[in-house]
Amino acid sequence: MSTPNVKSKNTVTLRASAQCPSHSLANVSIRDVAFAIDEPVERGGSNLGPTPTDAALSALIGCTNVIGHKCAAKLGLDIGSLHIEASCDFDRRGVTLQEEVNVPFVRIDLNIKTENTISEDDLKRLAAEVSAYCPLSKLFRQAGTHIEESWISG
């Protein structure tokens, strides 16, 4: 019995919901996963999870990891695991209601190190592919954030 050709959807609907018992805490559910988004105690939160802005930066790290491995496989590269560090220059004037800020995430520095050693040329090809396909990187860049990536071979 042959299996029919199944065409996957190019556009899908992502869904999330949250119960928000306080001004800072959002208990988020996505698929069968639940997590908290919260503010630190010094800003009136209960510190049960990352802040919304911390979660956005963390999402960029996670996306870089996933897309990095997909691109490495596409290119036939064995990169092993990745170690990713991010730092962000964040303009707080918007979140403190001082004034509207068009680009709150001003600059993000990403340092991505492969576990396995790959050539400098392969590292450049991998970096270019990840830049082309990582949706969170595109989201930040198209919003005006300058992202500086430093790729280092193990």
JOPEMO-V47111 format. One record per residue. N is the residue number from 1. RES is the residue in three letters. D_LAST is the distance of its C-alpha to the last C-alpha in Angstrom with 2 decimals. Layout:
BEGIN
N&RES&D_LAST  N&RES&D_LAST
END
This chain:
BEGIN
1&MET&46.50  2&SER&44.13  3&THR&42.01  4&PRO&42.83  5&ASN&40.38  6&VAL&39.14  7&LYS&37.96  8&SER&35.54  9&LYS&36.40  10&ASN&34.69  11&THR&35.71  12&VAL&35.79  13&THR&37.17  14&LEU&34.94  15&ARG&37.04  16&ALA&36.72  17&SER&39.46  18&ALA&39.83  19&GLN&42.50  20&CYS&42.68  21&PRO&44.84  22&SER&44.44  23&HIS&43.72  24&SER&40.02  25&LEU&39.11  26&ALA&38.30  27&ASN&37.78  28&VAL&36.00  29&SER&36.16  30&ILE&34.15  31&ARG&34.65  32&ASP&34.87  33&VAL&32.55  34&ALA&34.00  35&PHE&32.53  36&ALA&33.90  37&ILE&33.49  38&ASP&35.17  39&GLU&35.66  40&PRO&35.25  41&VAL&38.43  42&GLU&39.01  43&ARG&39.43  44&GLY&41.78  45&GLY&39.38  46&SER&38.74  47&ASN&34.92  48&LEU&34.46  49&GLY&31.44  50&PRO&29.46  51&THR&31.56  52&PRO&31.83  53&THR&29.72  54&ASP&27.02  55&ALA&27.13  56&ALA&26.74  57&LEU&23.59  58&SER&22.24  59&ALA&23.26  60&LEU&21.16  61&ILE&18.02  62&GLY&19.17  63&CYS&20.02  64&THR&16.73  65&ASN&15.11  66&VAL&17.91  67&ILE&18.21  68&GLY&14.50  69&HIS&14.64  70&LYS&18.03  71&CYS&17.07  72&ALA&14.14  73&ALA&16.82  74&LYS&19.32  75&LEU&17.29  76&GLY&16.55  77&LEU&12.74  78&ASP&11.02  79&ILE&8.16  80&GLY&8.90  81&SER&9.61  82&LEU&9.06  83&HIS&9.71  84&ILE&12.29  85&GLU&14.63  86&ALA&17.81  87&SER&20.71  88&CYS&23.93  89&ASP&27.01  90&PHE&29.72  91&ASP&33.36  92&ARG&35.43  93&ARG&38.80  94&GLY&38.99  95&VAL&38.30  96&THR&40.73  97&LEU&43.31  98&GLN&43.82  99&GLU&43.45  100&GLU&41.91  101&VAL&38.42  102&ASN&37.28  103&VAL&33.54  104&PRO&32.77  105&PHE&28.95  106&VAL&29.03  107&ARG&25.36  108&ILE&22.11  109&ASP&18.85  110&LEU&15.80  111&ASN&12.36  112&ILE&9.91  113&LYS&6.22  114&THR&4.90  115&GLU&4.66  116&ASN&4.75  117&THR&4.43  118&ILE&7.35  119&SER&9.97  120&GLU&11.03  121&ASP&14.05  122&ASP&12.53  123&LEU&10.49  124&LYS&13.97  125&ARG&15.79  126&LEU&13.85  127&ALA&14.47  128&ALA&18.06  129&GLU&18.65  130&VAL&17.59  131&SER&19.80  132&ALA&22.57  133&TYR&22.62  134&CYS&21.63  135&PRO&25.15  136&LEU&24.44  137&SER&22.76  138&LYS&25.84  139&LEU&28.15  140&PHE&26.96  141&ARG&26.89  142&GLN&30.31  143&ALA&31.66  144&GLY&30.86  145&THR&27.71  146&HIS&25.44  147&ILE&21.79  148&GLU&19.24  149&GLU&15.74  150&SER&12.74  151&TRP&9.75  152&ILE&6.49  153&SER&3.82  154&GLY&0.00
END
